[in-house]
Amino acid sequence: RSLLLYAVNGLQARTFGVWTLLSSVIRCLCAIDIRNRTLYHITLFTFFLALAHFLSEVFIYHTAALTIGVMAPLMVASFSIMGMLIGLQYLEVEAQSQKKKKN
């Protein structure tokens, strides 16, 4: 089966651009305040959304091929998820130690 290419209209392009801008702002804010657990979880969720989006375009909708242009965001999202899940453990340990210090 050949790869189907769909035209992107201006609305779709702007929507994807706004999503990219929003997720980058969230990720920058998390980098500034990495101990904010709510912001940390929201940032982690943005990487899961990005991963799900690109995987669905390749394997479900067949609107993208596994080229470097698609592989790059897949790798960034995957490595970021792994790193943030590891970092989440440190945030949990730090939160517990802060509670012990208060008591």
TIMI-2910 file (N, C-alpha, C, CB; in pm, 1 decimal, decimal comma, always signed):
<rs>
+----------+----------+----------+----------+----------+----------+----------+----------+----------+----------+----------+----------+------+
!      n_x !      n_y !      n_z !     ca_x !     ca_y !     ca_z !      c_x !      c_y !      c_z !     cb_x !     cb_y !     cb_z ! resn !
+----------+----------+----------+----------+----------+----------+----------+----------+----------+----------+----------+----------+------+
!    +85,2 !   -117,6 !     +0,0 !     +0,0 !     +0,0 !     +0,0 !    +89,5 !   +123,5 !     +0,0 !    -96,7 !     +0,0 !   +122,6 !  Arg !
!    +59,8 !   +213,9 !    -84,1 !   +141,8 !   +334,3 !    -92,8 !   +102,1 !   +433,6 !    +16,0 !   +128,6 !   +399,1 !   -231,8 !  Ser !
!   +195,8 !   +520,1 !    +47,0 !   +172,5 !   +622,1 !   +148,2 !    +76,3 !   +727,5 !    +94,8 !   +305,3 !   +687,1 !   +191,7 !  Leu !
!    -27,8 !   +753,3 !   +169,3 !   -124,0 !   +855,1 !   +128,7 !    -76,9 !   +990,0 !   +180,3 !   -266,7 !   +822,3 !   +181,4 !  Leu !
!    -75,4 !  +1086,9 !    +94,2 !    -37,1 !  +1221,5 !   +134,4 !   -160,5 !  +1309,9 !   +133,7 !    +72,7 !  +1278,8 !    +40,9 !  Leu !
!   -180,5 !  +1379,2 !   +242,5 !   -295,8 !  +1466,6 !   +254,3 !   -248,3 !  +1610,7 !   +258,3 !   -379,1 !  +1432,3 !   +380,0 !  Tyr !
!   -321,8 !  +1695,9 !   +193,0 !   -289,1 !  +1838,5 !   +193,8 !   -326,1 !  +1896,3 !   +329,4 !   -363,0 !  +1914,3 !    +79,2 !  Ala !
!   -242,4 !  +1983,0 !   +377,9 !   -268,1 !  +2050,1 !   +504,1 !   -317,8 !  +2189,6 !   +471,6 !   -140,6 !  +2054,2 !   +594,8 !  Val !
!   -433,6 !  +2223,3 !   +524,3 !   -482,4 !  +2358,7 !   +498,8 !   -425,6 !  +2454,0 !   +604,7 !   -638,4 !  +2362,5 !   +498,9 !  Asn !
!   -449,8 !  +2582,5 !   +586,1 !   -394,1 !  +2683,2 !   +675,0 !   -438,5 !  +2667,7 !   +818,5 !   -430,7 !  +2818,5 !   +626,8 !  Gly !
!   -564,8 !  +2631,7 !   +839,7 !   -615,9 !  +2614,2 !   +975,4 !   -542,1 !  +2502,4 !  +1047,8 !   -765,9 !  +2584,7 !   +972,5 !  Leu !
!   -523,1 !  +2390,0 !   +980,3 !   -451,7 !  +2277,9 !  +1041,5 !   -307,7 !  +2315,6 !  +1074,0 !   -454,3 !  +2156,0 !   +949,0 !  Gln !
!   -244,1 !  +2387,1 !   +984,7 !   -105,5 !  +2428,3 !  +1007,1 !    -96,0 !  +2523,6 !  +1125,6 !    -47,9 !  +2494,7 !   +881,0 !  Ala !
!   -187,3 !  +2619,2 !  +1135,3 !   -185,3 !  +2713,4 !  +1247,6 !   -217,5 !  +2643,7 !  +1378,9 !   -284,5 !  +2827,2 !  +1223,5 !  Arg !
!   -311,9 !  +2549,3 !  +1377,0 !   -346,4 !  +2474,3 !  +1498,4 !   -225,9 !  +2395,9 !  +1548,2 !   -464,8 !  +2378,9 !  +1472,0 !  Thr !
!   -155,8 !  +2329,5 !  +1458,3 !    -36,2 !  +2254,2 !  +1497,6 !    +72,4 !  +2349,4 !  +1547,1 !    +16,5 !  +2169,5 !  +1379,2 !  Phe !
!    +83,1 !  +2466,0 !  +1485,8 !   +180,5 !  +2565,6 !  +1530,5 !   +149,9 !  +2617,2 !  +1669,6 !   +185,1 !  +2681,2 !  +1433,6 !  Gly !
!    +21,8 !  +2642,5 !  +1697,7 !    -16,9 !  +2689,1 !  +1831,5 !     +8,3 !  +2580,0 !  +1934,7 !   -165,4 !  +2731,6 !  +1833,9 !  Val !
!    -21,8 !  +2453,7 !  +1900,2 !     +6,8 !  +2343,1 !  +1991,0 !   +155,9 !  +2335,6 !  +2021,7 !    -41,7 !  +2210,6 !  +1931,3 !  Trp !
!   +238,3 !  +2350,3 !  +1920,2 !   +383,1 !  +2344,7 !  +1938,9 !   +429,9 !  +2458,9 !  +2028,6 !   +455,5 !  +2350,3 !  +1803,1 !  Thr !
!   +377,9 !  +2577,8 !  +2007,8 !   +413,5 !  +2692,3 !  +2091,3 !   +368,9 !  +2671,2 !  +2235,2 !   +351,6 !  +2820,4 !  +2035,5 !  Leu !
!   +246,0 !  +2625,6 !  +2254,0 !   +194,0 !  +2601,1 !  +2388,8 !   +276,3 !  +2496,2 !  +2463,0 !    +48,1 !  +2556,8 !  +2381,9 !  Leu !
!   +305,8 !  +2386,1 !  +2396,8 !   +383,4 !  +2281,3 !  +2463,8 !   +524,6 !  +2328,8 !  +2494,4 !   +388,3 !  +2154,6 !  +2377,6 !  Ser !
!   +583,3 !  +2411,1 !  +2409,2 !   +718,6 !  +2460,4 !  +2437,8 !   +717,9 !  +2558,2 !  +2554,5 !   +778,5 !  +2527,7 !  +2313,7 !  Ser !
!   +613,6 !  +2640,1 !  +2566,8 !   +602,5 !  +2730,5 !  +2681,8 !   +588,3 !  +2650,7 !  +2811,0 !   +482,2 !  +2826,2 !  +2664,6 !  Val !
!   +504,2 !  +2548,1 !  +2809,2 !   +486,5 !  +2463,0 !  +2927,3 !   +618,2 !  +2397,3 !  +2965,3 !   +378,9 !  +2355,6 !  +2901,8 !  Ile !
!   +691,1 !  +2347,6 !  +2867,2 !   +818,2 !  +2279,8 !  +2894,2 !   +923,0 !  +2376,4 !  +2947,1 !   +869,8 !  +2211,7 !  +2768,0 !  Arg !
!   +925,3 !  +2498,3 !  +2897,0 !  +1019,7 !  +2599,7 !  +2948,9 !   +984,9 !  +2637,9 !  +3092,1 !  +1018,9 !  +2725,9 !  +2859,4 !  Cys !
!   +856,0 !  +2653,8 !  +3120,6 !   +815,1 !  +2686,6 !  +3256,7 !   +852,7 !  +2574,9 !  +3354,3 !   +664,3 !  +2712,4 !  +3261,9 !  Leu !
!   +839,8 !  +2451,6 !  +3310,2 !   +879,4 !  +2338,7 !  +3394,4 !  +1029,4 !  +2340,5 !  +3419,2 !   +838,1 !  +2205,7 !  +3329,7 !  Cys !
!  +1106,3 !  +2375,6 !  +3317,8 !  +1251,6 !  +2381,8 !  +3333,9 !  +1290,6 !  +2490,1 !  +3434,4 !  +1319,5 !  +2408,2 !  +3198,5 !  Ala !
!  +1214,3 !  +2598,2 !  +3438,2 !  +1242,2 !  +2706,1 !  +3532,2 !  +1204,0 !  +2665,5 !  +3674,7 !  +1167,0 !  +2833,4 !  +3491,2 !  Ile !
!  +1089,1 !  +2599,2 !  +3689,2 !  +1038,6 !  +2559,5 !  +3821,5 !  +1018,0 !  +2408,5 !  +3824,2 !   +905,3 !  +2633,7 !  +3855,7 !  Asp !
!  +1127,6 !  +2336,2 !  +3823,8 !  +1120,8 !  +2189,8 !  +3809,1 !  +1061,4 !  +2120,0 !  +3931,5 !  +1259,5 !  +2134,4 !  +3782,4 !  Ile !
!  +1057,1 !  +2187,5 !  +4044,4 !  +1002,4 !  +2125,9 !  +4165,7 !   +851,0 !  +2141,5 !  +4177,4 !  +1068,5 !  +2185,6 !  +4287,5 !  Arg !
!   +789,5 !  +2213,4 !  +4084,9 !   +644,6 !  +2229,2 !  +4082,2 !   +584,9 !  +2099,6 !  +4027,0 !   +601,7 !  +2354,0 !  +3995,7 !  Asn !
!   +530,0 !  +2019,3 !  +4115,5 !   +484,4 !  +1885,4 !  +4076,3 !   +370,7 !  +1889,0 !  +3975,0 !   +440,1 !  +1808,3 !  +4198,4 !  Arg !
!   +277,8 !  +1983,5 !  +3990,4 !   +166,7 !  +1993,3 !  +3895,5 !   +219,0 !  +2027,0 !  +3756,2 !    +64,7 !  +2099,7 !  +3941,7 !  Thr !
!   +306,1 !  +2124,8 !  +3747,7 !   +365,2 !  +2163,2 !  +3619,7 !   +448,7 !  +2048,6 !  +3561,9 !   +452,0 !  +2289,4 !  +3636,3 !  Leu !
!   +517,4 !  +1975,0 !  +3647,8 !   +597,2 !  +1860,8 !  +3604,2 !   +508,0 !  +1755,9 !  +3538,3 !   +673,7 !  +1799,3 !  +3723,2 !  Tyr !
!   +394,2 !  +1725,9 !  +3602,6 !   +302,0 !  +1626,8 !  +3547,1 !   +240,9 !  +1675,2 !  +3415,4 !   +190,9 !  +1595,4 !  +3648,1 !  His !
!   +206,7 !  +1802,3 !  +3406,8 !   +151,7 !  +1856,6 !  +3282,5 !   +255,0 !  +1846,6 !  +3170,4 !   +107,3 !  +2003,5 !  +3302,0 !  Ile !
!   +379,4 !  +1878,6 !  +3202,3 !   +486,2 !  +1870,1 !  +3102,5 !   +505,6 !  +1726,4 !  +3055,7 !   +617,8 !  +1925,1 !  +3159,6 !  Thr !
!   +506,1 !  +1633,3 !  +3148,4 !   +518,2 !  +1491,6 !  +3113,1 !   +403,2 !  +1450,8 !  +3021,2 !   +519,8 !  +1403,0 !  +3240,6 !  Leu !
!   +284,0 !  +1499,4 !  +3050,1 !   +167,8 !  +1468,7 !  +2967,2 !   +184,3 !  +1522,2 !  +2825,1 !    +41,6 !  +1526,6 !  +3030,2 !  Phe !
!   +247,0 !  +1640,6 !  +2809,0 !   +267,2 !  +1694,3 !  +2674,0 !   +355,5 !  +1601,6 !  +2591,0 !   +329,9 !  +1834,6 !  +2680,8 !  Thr !
!   +454,5 !  +1538,6 !  +2654,6 !   +539,8 !  +1445,4 !  +2580,7 !   +463,3 !  +1318,0 !  +2543,7 !   +664,4 !  +1409,9 !  +2663,7 !  Phe !
!   +374,8 !  +1270,3 !  +2632,8 !   +292,5 !  +1154,8 !  +2599,4 !   +198,6 !  +1187,4 !  +2482,1 !   +211,3 !  +1109,7 !  +2722,5 !  Phe !
!   +141,1 !  +1307,5 !  +2484,2 !    +54,3 !  +1348,2 !  +2373,2 !   +130,4 !  +1354,4 !  +2241,6 !     -9,0 !  +1483,8 !  +2402,4 !  Leu !
!   +249,6 !  +1412,0 !  +2244,2 !   +330,3 !  +1421,0 !  +2122,2 !   +364,8 !  +1282,0 !  +2069,9 !   +459,1 !  +1501,2 !  +2148,5 !  Ala !
!   +405,2 !  +1193,4 !  +2159,9 !   +439,0 !  +1056,5 !  +2119,5 !   +317,9 !   +987,1 !  +2058,2 !   +491,1 !   +975,7 !  +2240,1 !  Leu !
!   +202,5 !   +998,5 !  +2124,7 !    +80,6 !   +935,7 !  +2073,5 !    +42,1 !   +993,7 !  +1937,6 !    -34,8 !   +953,6 !  +2173,1 !  Ala !
!    +56,0 !  +1124,0 !  +1922,7 !    +20,0 !  +1189,1 !  +1796,0 !   +104,9 !  +1136,2 !  +1680,4 !    +36,6 !  +1341,6 !  +1807,7 !  His !
!   +236,4 !  +1137,0 !  +1697,5 !   +322,8 !  +1094,7 !  +1587,4 !   +311,0 !   +944,7 !  +1560,9 !   +468,0 !  +1130,8 !  +1617,7 !  Phe !
!   +295,4 !   +864,4 !  +1664,6 !   +276,5 !   +720,2 !  +1643,1 !   +146,0 !   +693,1 !  +1568,6 !   +277,2 !   +644,8 !  +1777,8 !  Leu !
!    +40,0 !   +765,6 !  +1604,2 !    -88,1 !   +743,8 !  +1536,2 !    -80,9 !   +787,7 !  +1389,9 !   -200,8 !   +819,9 !  +1608,5 !  Ser !
!     -8,9 !   +894,6 !  +1361,1 !     +3,9 !   +938,1 !  +1222,1 !    +78,6 !   +835,1 !  +1137,8 !    +75,6 !  +1072,7 !  +1215,4 !  Glu !
!   +175,9 !   +767,4 !  +1198,6 !   +254,6 !   +667,5 !  +1124,5 !   +179,7 !   +535,0 !  +1114,8 !   +391,3 !   +645,7 !  +1192,0 !  Val !
!   +129,3 !   +483,5 !  +1227,5 !    +79,1 !   +346,2 !  +1230,4 !    -72,5 !   +331,6 !  +1218,4 !   +122,8 !   +282,1 !  +1355,6 !  Phe !
!   -148,5 !   +433,5 !  +1249,9 !   -294,8 !   +422,8 !  +1240,8 !   -346,2 !   +490,6 !  +1114,7 !   -361,5 !   +484,9 !  +1364,7 !  Ile !
!   -311,7 !   +617,9 !  +1097,2 !   -365,2 !   +694,9 !   +984,6 !   -280,4 !   +683,7 !   +858,0 !   -377,2 !   +839,7 !  +1023,7 !  Tyr !
!   -157,1 !   +639,0 !   +871,4 !    -65,3 !   +622,9 !   +757,6 !    -46,9 !   +753,3 !   +679,0 !   -117,0 !   +513,3 !   +663,9 !  His !
!    -44,0 !   +865,5 !   +751,0 !    -24,8 !   +995,2 !   +686,7 !   +119,0 !  +1043,5 !   +698,4 !   -118,6 !  +1097,9 !   +747,1 !  Thr !
!   +203,9 !   +965,4 !   +761,9 !   +345,0 !  +1001,5 !   +775,8 !   +428,4 !   +875,2 !   +763,2 !   +372,4 !  +1073,2 !   +912,0 !  Ala !
!   +546,6 !   +890,5 !   +708,3 !   +639,7 !   +778,3 !   +695,2 !   +746,7 !   +791,3 !   +802,6 !   +704,0 !   +773,9 !   +552,7 !  Ala !
!   +811,5 !   +681,4 !   +833,6 !   +917,1 !   +682,6 !   +935,4 !  +1045,8 !   +739,9 !   +875,2 !   +942,0 !   +538,8 !   +991,3 !  Leu !
!  +1042,1 !   +868,2 !   +849,7 !  +1159,8 !   +939,9 !   +800,6 !  +1225,4 !  +1010,2 !   +919,3 !  +1121,5 !  +1042,7 !   +687,8 !  Thr !
!  +1337,8 !  +1074,4 !   +895,4 !  +1406,8 !  +1145,6 !  +1002,5 !  +1318,8 !  +1256,4 !  +1059,9 !  +1539,0 !  +1204,2 !   +951,3 !  Ile !
!  +1233,0 !  +1315,7 !   +975,4 !  +1143,4 !  +1421,3 !  +1021,3 !  +1039,6 !  +1373,5 !  +1121,0 !  +1074,5 !  +1482,8 !   +904,7 !  Gly !
!  +1004,7 !  +1247,2 !  +1116,9 !   +909,5 !  +1189,4 !  +1211,5 !   +984,6 !  +1118,2 !  +1324,0 !   +813,4 !  +1091,2 !  +1139,6 !  Val !
!  +1096,4 !  +1056,8 !  +1290,8 !  +1173,5 !   +985,5 !  +1393,3 !  +1228,9 !  +1080,4 !  +1499,8 !  +1288,3 !   +908,3 !  +1328,2 !  Met !
!  +1266,6 !  +1201,3 !  +1460,8 !  +1324,3 !  +1296,0 !  +1557,7 !  +1226,8 !  +1328,1 !  +1670,2 !  +1365,9 !  +1425,3 !  +1487,3 !  Ala !
!  +1101,3 !  +1369,8 !  +1641,1 !  +1010,4 !  +1395,7 !  +1752,8 !   +973,6 !  +1270,1 !  +1831,3 !   +885,1 !  +1460,8 !  +1701,8 !  Pro !
!   +970,6 !  +1154,6 !  +1763,6 !   +944,8 !  +1030,0 !  +1836,3 !  +1056,0 !  +1001,3 !  +1937,5 !   +931,2 !   +912,5 !  +1737,9 !  Leu !
!  +1179,8 !  +1023,3 !  +1896,0 !  +1292,5 !   +999,2 !  +1987,1 !  +1295,0 !  +1102,8 !  +2098,5 !  +1425,8 !  +1001,2 !  +1910,1 !  Met !
!  +1270,9 !  +1229,0 !  +2065,6 !  +1269,9 !  +1334,0 !  +2168,9 !  +1161,5 !  +1304,6 !  +2271,7 !  +1247,4 !  +1474,2 !  +2105,4 !  Val !
!  +1042,3 !  +1271,9 !  +2225,4 !   +932,5 !  +1243,0 !  +2317,7 !   +964,0 !  +1119,9 !  +2403,0 !   +801,2 !  +1221,7 !  +2240,0 !  Ala !
!  +1016,9 !  +1015,0 !  +2341,1 !  +1046,8 !   +891,6 !  +2414,9 !  +1154,6 !   +912,7 !  +2520,8 !  +1090,7 !   +782,2 !  +2318,5 !  Ser !
!  +1264,5 !   +976,6 !  +2481,3 !  +1372,7 !  +1000,2 !  +2577,1 !  +1330,0 !  +1098,3 !  +2686,2 !  +1497,1 !  +1053,1 !  +2504,8 !  Phe !
!  +1248,9 !  +1195,7 !  +2649,9 !  +1200,9 !  +1292,1 !  +2749,0 !  +1108,6 !  +1225,3 !  +2849,6 !  +1128,5 !  +1408,2 !  +2680,4 !  Ser !
!  +1022,2 !  +1137,2 !  +2802,6 !   +933,8 !  +1063,1 !  +2893,2 !  +1016,5 !   +979,2 !  +2989,3 !   +836,1 !   +973,3 !  +2813,9 !  Ile !
!  +1115,0 !   +907,0 !  +2937,4 !  +1199,8 !   +825,1 !  +3024,8 !  +1272,1 !   +910,3 !  +3127,7 !  +1301,5 !   +746,4 !  +2942,0 !  Met !
!  +1331,2 !  +1020,2 !  +3082,7 !  +1403,3 !  +1108,0 !  +3174,0 !  +1313,2 !  +1170,2 !  +3278,2 !  +1472,8 !  +1216,0 !  +3097,2 !  Gly !
!  +1193,7 !  +1211,2 !  +3236,9 !  +1102,1 !  +1273,3 !  +3332,0 !  +1046,8 !  +1172,5 !  +3431,5 !   +988,1 !  +1340,7 !  +3258,5 !  Met !
!  +1025,8 !  +1048,2 !  +3388,6 !   +980,0 !   +945,5 !  +3483,2 !  +1088,2 !   +915,5 !  +3587,2 !   +941,2 !   +816,0 !  +3408,0 !  Leu !
!  +1212,1 !   +914,4 !  +3544,8 !  +1322,5 !   +897,4 !  +3640,3 !  +1327,6 !  +1017,7 !  +3734,2 !  +1458,7 !   +880,3 !  +3565,9 !  Ile !
!  +1315,4 !  +1137,7 !  +3678,3 !  +1317,3 !  +1259,0 !  +3759,9 !  +1200,7 !  +1266,0 !  +3856,3 !  +1316,5 !  +1380,6 !  +3671,6 !  Gly !
!  +1088,2 !  +1208,4 !  +3818,1 !   +970,2 !  +1207,9 !  +3905,1 !   +998,5 !  +1133,1 !  +4034,9 !   +850,5 !  +1144,5 !  +3832,8 !  Leu !
!  +1078,4 !  +1028,1 !  +4027,7 !  +1115,0 !   +954,4 !  +4149,1 !  +1193,1 !  +1044,1 !  +4244,6 !  +1198,0 !   +829,3 !  +4113,8 !  Gln !
!  +1281,9 !  +1126,5 !  +4190,9 !  +1359,2 !  +1218,3 !  +4274,5 !  +1269,7 !  +1325,5 !  +4336,0 !  +1470,9 !  +1283,8 !  +4192,6 !  Tyr !
!  +1170,3 !  +1370,9 !  +4261,4 !  +1077,2 !  +1468,4 !  +4317,0 !   +997,5 !  +1408,9 !  +4432,4 !   +982,5 !  +1519,3 !  +4208,6 !  Leu !
!   +958,9 !  +1282,7 !  +4418,6 !   +884,2 !  +1215,4 !  +4524,9 !   +970,7 !  +1199,6 !  +4649,8 !   +834,2 !  +1077,6 !  +4476,9 !  Glu !
!  +1095,2 !  +1159,8 !  +4632,3 !  +1187,5 !  +1143,6 !  +4746,0 !  +1210,0 !  +1278,7 !  +4813,2 !  +1323,6 !  +1082,7 !  +4699,5 !  Val !
!  +1228,0 !  +1383,2 !  +4733,0 !  +1250,5 !  +1516,7 !  +4788,1 !  +1128,6 !  +1564,6 !  +4865,5 !  +1284,4 !  +1615,9 !  +4676,3 !  Glu !
!  +1009,1 !  +1537,9 !  +4815,0 !   +886,2 !  +1577,9 !  +4883,7 !   +872,8 !  +1506,2 !  +5017,0 !   +763,9 !  +1549,2 !  +4796,2 !  Ala !
!   +909,2 !  +1379,1 !  +5020,6 !   +903,0 !  +1303,8 !  +5145,9 !  +1004,7 !  +1355,7 !  +5247,0 !   +926,7 !  +1155,0 !  +5119,6 !  Gln !
!  +1123,1 !  +1390,0 !  +5201,7 !  +1224,8 !  +1441,6 !  +5293,6 !  +1185,1 !  +1579,5 !  +5346,7 !  +1361,9 !  +1449,0 !  +5223,3 !  Ser !
!  +1116,9 !  +1659,7 !  +5265,2 !  +1068,1 !  +1789,9 !  +5311,2 !   +961,9 !  +1772,8 !  +5419,6 !  +1011,0 !  +1870,6 !  +5193,4 !  Gln !
!   +876,3 !  +1671,8 !  +5405,6 !   +774,1 !  +1644,6 !  +5507,0 !   +837,6 !  +1602,4 !  +5637,5 !   +677,5 !  +1536,7 !  +5458,9 !  Lys !
!   +944,3 !  +1521,1 !  +5631,3 !  +1012,4 !  +1474,9 !  +5751,3 !  +1080,0 !  +1591,8 !  +5822,5 !  +1115,4 !  +1366,5 !  +5716,3 !  Lys !
!  +1135,4 !  +1686,0 !  +5747,1 !  +1200,3 !  +1801,0 !  +5806,8 !  +1102,3 !  +1890,5 !  +5881,0 !  +1271,5 !  +1880,1 !  +5701,1 !  Lys !
!   +978,7 !  +1900,4 !  +5829,0 !   +877,0 !  +1983,2 !  +5892,4 !   +826,7 !  +1920,9 !  +6022,3 !   +760,8 !  +2005,5 !  +5797,1 !  Lys !
!   +829,4 !  +1789,1 !  +6028,9 !   +779,5 !  +1719,5 !  +6148,8 !   +887,7 !  +1713,3 !  +6247,1 !   +728,2 !  +1579,2 !  +6118,1 !  Asn !
+----------+----------+----------+----------+----------+----------+----------+----------+----------+----------+----------+----------+------+
</rs>
